[in-house]
Amino acid sequence: MAFTTSLTVADDRATIELVGELDSGSAPKLHQAIEEALRSDVSCLELRASSLTYMSSAGLRALLFARQKLGEDGRVVLLGAPDVVTRTIRLAGLEASIHMTDM
């Protein structure tokens, strides 16, 4: 399945909807969406991941990129990610940096 993103910004929160497989070929799309979201000076980045079917190490790097760009006071929240994605994040030891929650 092709990877797509859609971005909405409201107040200090940006939301990016993730659909498909997030791998080395598609990670640049997410980087672009993150950069666009952060131009709005948001303090919270929500990644809606219920339609994300796969995440490789390139996807993990994109999450770390977002976390770094938001700074200490910012927050990255992954919403509704399937087990295969949350397991990847936990195995990489990123659950302390990326907040994961059900919808």
N, C-alpha and C positions, 0 to 999 in steps of 0.2 A: 504494500500500500504506500502510495506517495505521501511524503511528509508535508504538512501544511501548518501554518500558524495564522492566528488572527489576533489583533491587539485592540484592546479598549482601555481607555484611561479615564478615571473618575477621581477627582480630588487628589489625594496623595497615594493612590493605588492604581497600579497597572495590572491588567489581566491579559495573559497570553494563553489562548486555547491551542493545545498541541494535539495533532492528529497524525497517526501513522507511525513509521519507524524512524527513530532519532539515532542516526549513525554518522560516520565521518562524511558521507555525502550530503546529508541534510543538516548537520550541525551549523553550517554557515547561515542558513535561514534563521535559525533560532538566535544566533549571535546578532544578526541584523535586527530582529524583533526586540531583543533585549536593549540594544543600543538606542533604538527608536523610543522605547518605553522610558529609558532613563533620561532622555532629553527633556522629559516632562517634569523632572525633579520630583520623582515619587520616592516614598520611603518604604513601600511594600510592593513586591512583585509576586503576583499570584500566577502560578502555572497550572492551568486546568489540564489534567493528564488522564482523564478517564478513557480517552480514545487513543492514548499512546500505547502502541503494541510492543515496542522494543526500545531499549536504550543501551547504547554502547558506551565505551569509555569517552568517546567524543561528546556524547550527551552529558556525561558527568563533568567534563571540562567546561561545557557551556553553563552548567549550574554553578560551578565554582567561579566562573567569570562573572556571572550575575551577582553572586554573593560578595565578591571582591569589589565590584563597582558600586554596590549599594553602601558600602562602608559599615562601620560597627553598629550604627543606629538603624540600618536598614534591615529588611527581612525578606527572605525568599520562602514562599510557601508553595508546596506541591500538593495540589488538591485531587483526590480521587484516583491516584495512580494505581494501576493494576499490580498484583503481587509480583509479577516478573520485573517490574520497574523498581518497586520499593525494595525488593531483595537485592538488586544491583546496587542501589544507593547504600543500603546497610552493609553489604559486603565491602564496599569501598570506604566505609567508616565515615560517611558524610551526614548521617542522621542528626548530628549535633549542629551542623551548619545549615542544613536544609530542613525546614519544618514540614513534616508530612502529615496530612490529615485527610479524612474522608470528606466528601462533599458536605 
